[in-house]
Amino acid sequence: QQREEILWILSSFFIGEERVTTQFSGLVMAYEDEQEEAFLTTQQVDEARHMQFFDRYYREVFAYDGGIEARLARTRELLTPAFLELFDERLVEAGKRLIADPSDVESKIGFVTTYHMVIEGTLALTGQNFLLDYFESNDLLPGFVEGFTNIARDEHRHVAYGTWFLQQKASEEAHSQRIQDTLVQQLPLAAGVLVPPGKELGDEYEFLGYTSEEQTQFAYTALTRRLKVIGVGLPEVAQA
């Protein structure tokens, strides 16, 4: 059972990194100065490097044969409808709006809120926290832990950018409302992404020995802390 749980959460990261790598171009196009352009370009390279890390792990440890596309297709079979809707539909739609008009600040705010706050700052960091704690506590896969720790360090830097960007924009009421509206739209679906296959949102369960309540509380606390820095409140839909 634990192998299946590990395989599921790693699959979420593998596909997540691929989705972000392919959907990030619009944000790079939407840079507002050279310093931001340099950072966003670096982040896209980071995401591609992270995807290669997981691809190598699936090839060498899980023995997934074929090329990277074949491994991605096989990995997708393990993911839940909530995950696929968030990454294949919501994130892609946000990216398309930004590509259509990189100068549209509202679209940029929507993308950064969806990606940096919800996907990376809430879902990814929650998964990383518990997976690393599990591996380290059980003295498992030290090589993977080292690489995954480096990825987590990158992700924290990325989230810091998103927090900074949204903080700058939130001083305008219309932009602050756009952040709130995006959170209201994405957070209910994101809550479902944290739920493993075979379980339903609201169920009590354990995953790798951690309770669903522990995971939810970690995600809630992480998001609330960043929104406080940005200067917006957590929508009621996420407080229920």
MODELLER restraints for C-alpha pairs under 7 A, 6 or more apart:
rsr = mdl.restraints
at = mdl.atoms
rsr.add(forms.Gaussian(group=physical.xy_distance, feature=features.Distance(at['CA:2:A'], at['CA:208:A']), mean=6.39, stdev=0.5))
rsr.add(forms.Gaussian(group=physical.xy_distance, feature=features.Distance(at['CA:5:A'], at['CA:208:A']), mean=6.97, stdev=0.5))
rsr.add(forms.Gaussian(group=physical.xy_distance, feature=features.Distance(at['CA:8:A'], at['CA:78:A']), mean=6.12, stdev=0.5))
rsr.add(forms.Gaussian(group=physical.xy_distance, feature=features.Distance(at['CA:8:A'], at['CA:79:A']), mean=6.96, stdev=0.5))
rsr.add(forms.Gaussian(group=physical.xy_distance, feature=features.Distance(at['CA:11:A'], at['CA:75:A']), mean=5.71, stdev=0.5))
rsr.add(forms.Gaussian(group=physical.xy_distance, feature=features.Distance(at['CA:12:A'], at['CA:79:A']), mean=6.74, stdev=0.5))
rsr.add(forms.Gaussian(group=physical.xy_distance, feature=features.Distance(at['CA:14:A'], at['CA:51:A']), mean=5.95, stdev=0.5))
rsr.add(forms.Gaussian(group=physical.xy_distance, feature=features.Distance(at['CA:14:A'], at['CA:54:A']), mean=5.54, stdev=0.5))
rsr.add(forms.Gaussian(group=physical.xy_distance, feature=features.Distance(at['CA:15:A'], at['CA:72:A']), mean=6.70, stdev=0.5))
rsr.add(forms.Gaussian(group=physical.xy_distance, feature=features.Distance(at['CA:17:A'], at['CA:47:A']), mean=5.80, stdev=0.5))
rsr.add(forms.Gaussian(group=physical.xy_distance, feature=features.Distance(at['CA:17:A'], at['CA:50:A']), mean=6.48, stdev=0.5))
rsr.add(forms.Gaussian(group=physical.xy_distance, feature=features.Distance(at['CA:17:A'], at['CA:51:A']), mean=5.19, stdev=0.5))
rsr.add(forms.Gaussian(group=physical.xy_distance, feature=features.Distance(at['CA:18:A'], at['CA:51:A']), mean=5.79, stdev=0.5))
rsr.add(forms.Gaussian(group=physical.xy_distance, feature=features.Distance(at['CA:19:A'], at['CA:87:A']), mean=6.56, stdev=0.5))
rsr.add(forms.Gaussian(group=physical.xy_distance, feature=features.Distance(at['CA:20:A'], at['CA:47:A']), mean=6.89, stdev=0.5))
rsr.add(forms.Gaussian(group=physical.xy_distance, feature=features.Distance(at['CA:21:A'], at['CA:44:A']), mean=5.98, stdev=0.5))
rsr.add(forms.Gaussian(group=physical.xy_distance, feature=features.Distance(at['CA:21:A'], at['CA:47:A']), mean=5.44, stdev=0.5))
rsr.add(forms.Gaussian(group=physical.xy_distance, feature=features.Distance(at['CA:21:A'], at['CA:48:A']), mean=5.57, stdev=0.5))
rsr.add(forms.Gaussian(group=physical.xy_distance, feature=features.Distance(at['CA:23:A'], at['CA:92:A']), mean=6.33, stdev=0.5))
rsr.add(forms.Gaussian(group=physical.xy_distance, feature=features.Distance(at['CA:23:A'], at['CA:95:A']), mean=5.79, stdev=0.5))
rsr.add(forms.Gaussian(group=physical.xy_distance, feature=features.Distance(at['CA:24:A'], at['CA:44:A']), mean=6.49, stdev=0.5))
rsr.add(forms.Gaussian(group=physical.xy_distance, feature=features.Distance(at['CA:24:A'], at['CA:95:A']), mean=6.97, stdev=0.5))
rsr.add(forms.Gaussian(group=physical.xy_distance, feature=features.Distance(at['CA:26:A'], at['CA:95:A']), mean=5.76, stdev=0.5))
rsr.add(forms.Gaussian(group=physical.xy_distance, feature=features.Distance(at['CA:26:A'], at['CA:98:A']), mean=5.27, stdev=0.5))
rsr.add(forms.Gaussian(group=physical.xy_distance, feature=features.Distance(at['CA:26:A'], at['CA:99:A']), mean=4.56, stdev=0.5))
rsr.add(forms.Gaussian(group=physical.xy_distance, feature=features.Distance(at['CA:26:A'], at['CA:102:A']), mean=6.60, stdev=0.5))
rsr.add(forms.Gaussian(group=physical.xy_distance, feature=features.Distance(at['CA:27:A'], at['CA:98:A']), mean=6.81, stdev=0.5))
rsr.add(forms.Gaussian(group=physical.xy_distance, feature=features.Distance(at['CA:27:A'], at['CA:108:A']), mean=6.87, stdev=0.5))
rsr.add(forms.Gaussian(group=physical.xy_distance, feature=features.Distance(at['CA:28:A'], at['CA:37:A']), mean=6.22, stdev=0.5))
rsr.add(forms.Gaussian(group=physical.xy_distance, feature=features.Distance(at['CA:28:A'], at['CA:40:A']), mean=5.51, stdev=0.5))
rsr.add(forms.Gaussian(group=physical.xy_distance, feature=features.Distance(at['CA:28:A'], at['CA:41:A']), mean=6.20, stdev=0.5))
rsr.add(forms.Gaussian(group=physical.xy_distance, feature=features.Distance(at['CA:29:A'], at['CA:102:A']), mean=5.92, stdev=0.5))
rsr.add(forms.Gaussian(group=physical.xy_distance, feature=features.Distance(at['CA:30:A'], at['CA:102:A']), mean=4.49, stdev=0.5))
rsr.add(forms.Gaussian(group=physical.xy_distance, feature=features.Distance(at['CA:30:A'], at['CA:103:A']), mean=6.06, stdev=0.5))
rsr.add(forms.Gaussian(group=physical.xy_distance, feature=features.Distance(at['CA:31:A'], at['CA:37:A']), mean=5.11, stdev=0.5))
rsr.add(forms.Gaussian(group=physical.xy_distance, feature=features.Distance(at['CA:43:A'], at['CA:158:A']), mean=6.91, stdev=0.5))
rsr.add(forms.Gaussian(group=physical.xy_distance, feature=features.Distance(at['CA:50:A'], at['CA:151:A']), mean=6.63, stdev=0.5))
rsr.add(forms.Gaussian(group=physical.xy_distance, feature=features.Distance(at['CA:55:A'], at['CA:68:A']), mean=6.61, stdev=0.5))
rsr.add(forms.Gaussian(group=physical.xy_distance, feature=features.Distance(at['CA:58:A'], at['CA:64:A']), mean=5.69, stdev=0.5))
rsr.add(forms.Gaussian(group=physical.xy_distance, feature=features.Distance(at['CA:59:A'], at['CA:65:A']), mean=6.37, stdev=0.5))
rsr.add(forms.Gaussian(group=physical.xy_distance, feature=features.Distance(at['CA:64:A'], at['CA:71:A']), mean=6.00, stdev=0.5))
rsr.add(forms.Gaussian(group=physical.xy_distance, feature=features.Distance(at['CA:65:A'], at['CA:71:A']), mean=6.97, stdev=0.5))
rsr.add(forms.Gaussian(group=physical.xy_distance, feature=features.Distance(at['CA:80:A'], at['CA:197:A']), mean=6.32, stdev=0.5))
rsr.add(forms.Gaussian(group=physical.xy_distance, feature=features.Distance(at['CA:82:A'], at['CA:189:A']), mean=6.09, stdev=0.5))
rsr.add(forms.Gaussian(group=physical.xy_distance, feature=features.Distance(at['CA:82:A'], at['CA:192:A']), mean=5.70, stdev=0.5))
rsr.add(forms.Gaussian(group=physical.xy_distance, feature=features.Distance(at['CA:82:A'], at['CA:193:A']), mean=5.32, stdev=0.5))
rsr.add(forms.Gaussian(group=physical.xy_distance, feature=features.Distance(at['CA:83:A'], at['CA:193:A']), mean=5.00, stdev=0.5))
rsr.add(forms.Gaussian(group=physical.xy_distance, feature=features.Distance(at['CA:86:A'], at['CA:189:A']), mean=6.86, stdev=0.5))
rsr.add(forms.Gaussian(group=physical.xy_distance, feature=features.Distance(at['CA:91:A'], at['CA:114:A']), mean=6.93, stdev=0.5))
rsr.add(forms.Gaussian(group=physical.xy_distance, feature=features.Distance(at['CA:94:A'], at['CA:110:A']), mean=6.70, stdev=0.5))
rsr.add(forms.Gaussian(group=physical.xy_distance, feature=features.Distance(at['CA:94:A'], at['CA:111:A']), mean=5.30, stdev=0.5))
rsr.add(forms.Gaussian(group=physical.xy_distance, feature=features.Distance(at['CA:95:A'], at['CA:111:A']), mean=6.58, stdev=0.5))
rsr.add(forms.Gaussian(group=physical.xy_distance, feature=features.Distance(at['CA:97:A'], at['CA:107:A']), mean=6.21, stdev=0.5))
rsr.add(forms.Gaussian(group=physical.xy_distance, feature=features.Distance(at['CA:98:A'], at['CA:104:A']), mean=7.00, stdev=0.5))
rsr.add(forms.Gaussian(group=physical.xy_distance, feature=features.Distance(at['CA:98:A'], at['CA:107:A']), mean=5.51, stdev=0.5))
rsr.add(forms.Gaussian(group=physical.xy_distance, feature=features.Distance(at['CA:98:A'], at['CA:108:A']), mean=6.18, stdev=0.5))
rsr.add(forms.Gaussian(group=physical.xy_distance, feature=features.Distance(at['CA:106:A'], at['CA:175:A']), mean=6.84, stdev=0.5))
rsr.add(forms.Gaussian(group=physical.xy_distance, feature=features.Distance(at['CA:106:A'], at['CA:178:A']), mean=6.83, stdev=0.5))
rsr.add(forms.Gaussian(group=physical.xy_distance, feature=features.Distance(at['CA:109:A'], at['CA:166:A']), mean=6.94, stdev=0.5))
rsr.add(forms.Gaussian(group=physical.xy_distance, feature=features.Distance(at['CA:109:A'], at['CA:179:A']), mean=6.64, stdev=0.5))
rsr.add(forms.Gaussian(group=physical.xy_distance, feature=features.Distance(at['CA:110:A'], at['CA:178:A']), mean=6.87, stdev=0.5))
rsr.add(forms.Gaussian(group=physical.xy_distance, feature=features.Distance(at['CA:110:A'], at['CA:179:A']), mean=6.64, stdev=0.5))
rsr.add(forms.Gaussian(group=physical.xy_distance, feature=features.Distance(at['CA:110:A'], at['CA:182:A']), mean=6.04, stdev=0.5))
rsr.add(forms.Gaussian(group=physical.xy_distance, feature=features.Distance(at['CA:112:A'], at['CA:162:A']), mean=6.08, stdev=0.5))
rsr.add(forms.Gaussian(group=physical.xy_distance, feature=features.Distance(at['CA:113:A'], at['CA:179:A']), mean=6.30, stdev=0.5))
rsr.add(forms.Gaussian(group=physical.xy_distance, feature=features.Distance(at['CA:113:A'], at['CA:182:A']), mean=6.74, stdev=0.5))
rsr.add(forms.Gaussian(group=physical.xy_distance, feature=features.Distance(at['CA:114:A'], at['CA:182:A']), mean=6.91, stdev=0.5))
rsr.add(forms.Gaussian(group=physical.xy_distance, feature=features.Distance(at['CA:114:A'], at['CA:186:A']), mean=6.93, stdev=0.5))
rsr.add(forms.Gaussian(group=physical.xy_distance, feature=features.Distance(at['CA:116:A'], at['CA:159:A']), mean=5.31, stdev=0.5))
rsr.add(forms.Gaussian(group=physical.xy_distance, feature=features.Distance(at['CA:116:A'], at['CA:162:A']), mean=5.31, stdev=0.5))
rsr.add(forms.Gaussian(group=physical.xy_distance, feature=features.Distance(at['CA:117:A'], at['CA:159:A']), mean=6.88, stdev=0.5))
rsr.add(forms.Gaussian(group=physical.xy_distance, feature=features.Distance(at['CA:117:A'], at['CA:162:A']), mean=6.93, stdev=0.5))
rsr.add(forms.Gaussian(group=physical.xy_distance, feature=features.Distance(at['CA:120:A'], at['CA:155:A']), mean=6.91, stdev=0.5))
rsr.add(forms.Gaussian(group=physical.xy_distance, feature=features.Distance(at['CA:120:A'], at['CA:159:A']), mean=6.72, stdev=0.5))
rsr.add(forms.Gaussian(group=physical.xy_distance, feature=features.Distance(at['CA:121:A'], at['CA:159:A']), mean=5.66, stdev=0.5))
rsr.add(forms.Gaussian(group=physical.xy_distance, feature=features.Distance(at['CA:121:A'], at['CA:223:A']), mean=6.82, stdev=0.5))
rsr.add(forms.Gaussian(group=physical.xy_distance, feature=features.Distance(at['CA:122:A'], at['CA:219:A']), mean=5.38, stdev=0.5))
rsr.add(forms.Gaussian(group=physical.xy_distance, feature=features.Distance(at['CA:122:A'], at['CA:222:A']), mean=6.48, stdev=0.5))
rsr.add(forms.Gaussian(group=physical.xy_distance, feature=features.Distance(at['CA:122:A'], at['CA:223:A']), mean=5.86, stdev=0.5))
rsr.add(forms.Gaussian(group=physical.xy_distance, feature=features.Distance(at['CA:123:A'], at['CA:219:A']), mean=6.97, stdev=0.5))
rsr.add(forms.Gaussian(group=physical.xy_distance, feature=features.Distance(at['CA:126:A'], at['CA:215:A']), mean=6.93, stdev=0.5))
rsr.add(forms.Gaussian(group=physical.xy_distance, feature=features.Distance(at['CA:126:A'], at['CA:218:A']), mean=6.53, stdev=0.5))
rsr.add(forms.Gaussian(group=physical.xy_distance, feature=features.Distance(at['CA:126:A'], at['CA:219:A']), mean=5.68, stdev=0.5))
rsr.add(forms.Gaussian(group=physical.xy_distance, feature=features.Distance(at['CA:128:A'], at['CA:152:A']), mean=6.74, stdev=0.5))
rsr.add(forms.Gaussian(group=physical.xy_distance, feature=features.Distance(at['CA:132:A'], at['CA:145:A']), mean=6.57, stdev=0.5))
rsr.add(forms.Gaussian(group=physical.xy_distance, feature=features.Distance(at['CA:135:A'], at['CA:141:A']), mean=6.88, stdev=0.5))
rsr.add(forms.Gaussian(group=physical.xy_distance, feature=features.Distance(at['CA:163:A'], at['CA:226:A']), mean=6.54, stdev=0.5))
rsr.add(forms.Gaussian(group=physical.xy_distance, feature=features.Distance(at['CA:163:A'], at['CA:230:A']), mean=6.16, stdev=0.5))
rsr.add(forms.Gaussian(group=physical.xy_distance, feature=features.Distance(at['CA:166:A'], at['CA:230:A']), mean=6.07, stdev=0.5))
rsr.add(forms.Gaussian(group=physical.xy_distance, feature=features.Distance(at['CA:167:A'], at['CA:229:A']), mean=6.99, stdev=0.5))
rsr.add(forms.Gaussian(group=physical.xy_distance, feature=features.Distance(at['CA:167:A'], at['CA:230:A']), mean=4.08, stdev=0.5))
rsr.add(forms.Gaussian(group=physical.xy_distance, feature=features.Distance(at['CA:167:A'], at['CA:231:A']), mean=6.55, stdev=0.5))
rsr.add(forms.Gaussian(group=physical.xy_distance, feature=features.Distance(at['CA:169:A'], at['CA:175:A']), mean=5.96, stdev=0.5))
rsr.add(forms.Gaussian(group=physical.xy_distance, feature=features.Distance(at['CA:170:A'], at['CA:176:A']), mean=4.38, stdev=0.5))
rsr.add(forms.Gaussian(group=physical.xy_distance, feature=features.Distance(at['CA:170:A'], at['CA:230:A']), mean=6.79, stdev=0.5))
rsr.add(forms.Gaussian(group=physical.xy_distance, feature=features.Distance(at['CA:170:A'], at['CA:231:A']), mean=6.72, stdev=0.5))
rsr.add(forms.Gaussian(group=physical.xy_distance, feature=features.Distance(at['CA:176:A'], at['CA:232:A']), mean=6.81, stdev=0.5))
rsr.add(forms.Gaussian(group=physical.xy_distance, feature=features.Distance(at['CA:180:A'], at['CA:235:A']), mean=6.60, stdev=0.5))
rsr.add(forms.Gaussian(group=physical.xy_distance, feature=features.Distance(at['CA:184:A'], at['CA:235:A']), mean=6.31, stdev=0.5))
rsr.add(forms.Gaussian(group=physical.xy_distance, feature=features.Distance(at['CA:184:A'], at['CA:237:A']), mean=6.33, stdev=0.5))
rsr.add(forms.Gaussian(group=physical.xy_distance, feature=features.Distance(at['CA:187:A'], at['CA:238:A']), mean=6.53, stdev=0.5))
rsr.add(forms.Gaussian(group=physical.xy_distance, feature=features.Distance(at['CA:192:A'], at['CA:201:A']), mean=5.85, stdev=0.5))
rsr.add(forms.Gaussian(group=physical.xy_distance, feature=features.Distance(at['CA:195:A'], at['CA:201:A']), mean=6.33, stdev=0.5))
rsr.add(forms.Gaussian(group=physical.xy_distance, feature=features.Distance(at['CA:204:A'], at['CA:212:A']), mean=5.92, stdev=0.5))
rsr.add(forms.Gaussian(group=physical.xy_distance, feature=features.Distance(at['CA:205:A'], at['CA:211:A']), mean=5.80, stdev=0.5))
rsr.add(forms.Gaussian(group=physical.xy_distance, feature=features.Distance(at['CA:205:A'], at['CA:212:A']), mean=5.50, stdev=0.5))
rsr.add(forms.Gaussian(group=physical.xy_distance, feature=features.Distance(at['CA:206:A'], at['CA:212:A']), mean=5.90, stdev=0.5))
rsr.add(forms.Gaussian(group=physical.xy_distance, feature=features.Distance(at['CA:224:A'], at['CA:234:A']), mean=6.31, stdev=0.5))
rsr.add(forms.Gaussian(group=physical.xy_distance, feature=features.Distance(at['CA:227:A'], at['CA:233:A']), mean=6.22, stdev=0.5))
rsr.add(forms.Gaussian(group=physical.xy_distance, feature=features.Distance(at['CA:227:A'], at['CA:234:A']), mean=6.89, stdev=0.5))
